[in-house]
Amino acid sequence: MATRAELRYRDGRIVEPDYLNSVDEVDSLIGELLTGPAHENLAQIIHLDRPLMRPEWPDHELLIGVDRAVNLGVVAFTDSEGSVISAGSPETRAAPVYYLAGHWTELSDQVEIPIDIARNALKEFLISGGKRPTCVPWKERFPDG
């Protein structure tokens, strides 16, 4: 099974994506998100082994973000079964903001998890062919809608 995935997180690279070509590149991506511009700390990943719902429209999305200020991360996953987000502990921040290519995304309360769990989730996502990672505690992303 291939591990190639489209990757979007940089300003100016939303239309033309970068790529993750192997699990070995996950650590480099996490490092770039941690040390790069603060407005590029969230990445969208589309696994290329999964089908398209219609031309150029994937049937899933994985978001992964890291925030160096609090040394925590977040993972969200959406597919035909719904949209979930990592379930952080009650001690984590309320409504953290992450940035995908300069565009802010305010998240729900208590969604941040240790960066190593987020890293492992992306690796599992790649190895599994784009399935929802099992190493993350999940909760419904949009519980009121």
C-alpha positions as CSV (number, residue, x, y, z in Angstrom):
1,M,0.0,0.0,0.0
2,A,1.3,3.4,-0.9
3,T,1.9,6.1,1.7
4,R,1.8,9.1,-0.7
5,A,-0.5,11.9,0.4
6,E,-1.2,15.5,-0.6
7,L,-0.1,18.0,1.9
8,R,-1.2,21.6,2.2
9,Y,0.0,24.0,4.9
10,R,2.1,26.7,3.3
11,D,1.1,30.1,2.0
12,G,0.8,29.9,-1.7
13,R,0.7,26.1,-1.8
14,I,-3.0,25.5,-1.3
15,V,-3.9,25.0,-5.0
16,E,-0.6,23.1,-5.8
17,P,0.1,20.8,-2.9
18,D,3.3,19.5,-1.5
19,Y,3.5,15.7,-0.9
20,L,4.3,13.3,1.9
21,N,6.0,10.4,0.1
22,S,6.7,8.2,3.1
23,V,6.2,7.8,6.9
24,D,9.8,8.9,7.3
25,E,8.8,12.4,6.2
26,V,6.3,12.9,9.0
27,D,9.0,13.9,11.5
28,S,10.3,16.6,9.1
29,L,6.8,17.9,8.6
30,I,6.1,18.1,12.4
31,G,9.5,19.9,12.7
32,E,8.5,22.4,10.0
33,L,5.2,23.1,11.6
34,L,6.9,23.7,15.0
35,T,9.7,25.9,13.7
36,G,8.1,27.6,10.7
37,P,5.9,30.7,10.6
38,A,3.3,30.8,13.3
39,H,0.6,31.3,10.6
40,E,1.5,27.9,9.1
41,N,1.0,25.5,12.1
42,L,-1.9,23.4,10.7
43,A,-1.7,21.0,7.7
44,Q,-4.4,19.3,5.6
45,I,-3.5,15.8,4.4
46,I,-5.4,13.8,1.8
47,H,-4.3,10.2,1.3
48,L,-3.9,9.3,-2.4
49,D,-5.0,5.7,-1.9
50,R,-8.6,6.7,-1.0
51,P,-11.2,7.3,-3.6
52,L,-12.6,10.6,-4.8
53,M,-16.3,11.4,-4.3
54,R,-16.2,13.3,-7.6
55,P,-13.3,14.5,-9.7
56,E,-10.7,16.3,-7.5
57,W,-13.0,16.0,-4.4
58,P,-11.6,13.6,-1.8
59,D,-13.8,11.5,0.5
60,H,-11.8,12.4,3.6
61,E,-9.5,14.9,5.2
62,L,-7.0,14.8,8.1
63,L,-5.8,18.0,9.8
64,I,-2.8,18.0,12.0
65,G,-1.5,21.0,13.9
66,V,1.2,21.8,16.5
67,D,1.6,24.8,18.6
68,R,5.1,25.5,19.9
69,A,3.9,28.0,22.5
70,V,2.1,25.3,24.5
71,N,4.0,22.2,23.1
72,L,0.7,20.5,22.1
73,G,-1.0,19.4,18.9
74,V,-4.4,18.7,17.4
75,V,-5.7,16.1,15.0
76,A,-9.1,16.2,13.1
77,F,-10.5,13.6,10.7
78,T,-13.5,13.8,8.4
79,D,-15.0,11.2,6.1
80,S,-18.4,9.8,5.2
81,E,-18.9,8.6,8.7
82,G,-18.5,12.0,10.3
83,S,-16.1,14.6,11.6
84,V,-14.1,14.0,14.7
85,I,-11.3,15.9,16.6
86,S,-8.8,14.9,19.2
87,A,-10.1,14.9,22.7
88,G,-7.7,16.7,25.0
89,S,-7.7,16.8,28.7
90,P,-9.8,19.3,30.7
91,E,-6.6,21.2,31.4
92,T,-6.0,22.1,27.8
93,R,-6.9,25.4,26.3
94,A,-10.4,26.5,25.4
95,A,-10.9,27.3,21.7
96,P,-7.3,27.3,20.5
97,V,-6.6,28.8,17.1
98,Y,-4.4,27.2,14.5
99,Y,-3.4,28.5,11.0
100,L,-3.6,26.6,7.7
101,A,-1.6,28.7,5.1
102,G,-2.4,31.9,7.0
103,H,-6.1,31.2,7.4
104,W,-7.1,30.8,11.0
105,T,-9.3,28.0,12.3
106,E,-10.8,28.3,15.8
107,L,-11.3,24.9,17.3
108,S,-13.6,23.6,20.1
109,D,-12.5,23.5,23.7
110,Q,-10.1,20.9,25.0
111,V,-8.9,19.3,21.7
112,E,-5.1,19.5,22.2
113,I,-3.0,16.4,22.8
114,P,0.7,15.6,23.2
115,I,2.6,16.2,19.9
116,D,3.9,12.7,19.9
117,I,0.3,11.3,19.7
118,A,-0.4,13.7,16.9
119,R,2.7,12.5,15.1
120,N,1.8,8.9,15.6
121,A,-1.7,9.6,14.3
122,L,-0.3,10.9,11.0
123,K,2.0,7.9,10.6
124,E,-0.9,5.5,11.3
125,F,-3.1,7.5,8.8
126,L,-0.4,7.1,6.1
127,I,0.3,3.4,6.8
128,S,-3.4,2.4,7.0
129,G,-4.2,3.8,3.5
130,G,-6.0,6.9,4.9
131,K,-8.2,5.4,7.7
132,R,-9.0,7.3,10.9
133,P,-6.1,6.7,13.3
134,T,-6.9,4.6,16.4
135,C,-4.1,6.0,18.6
136,V,-6.1,9.3,19.2
137,P,-8.9,9.8,21.7
138,W,-11.7,11.2,19.6
139,K,-14.8,13.3,20.1
140,E,-17.4,14.7,17.7
141,R,-16.0,17.8,16.0
142,F,-19.3,19.6,15.5
143,P,-21.5,18.3,18.3
144,D,-24.2,21.0,17.8
145,G,-24.5,20.7,14.1
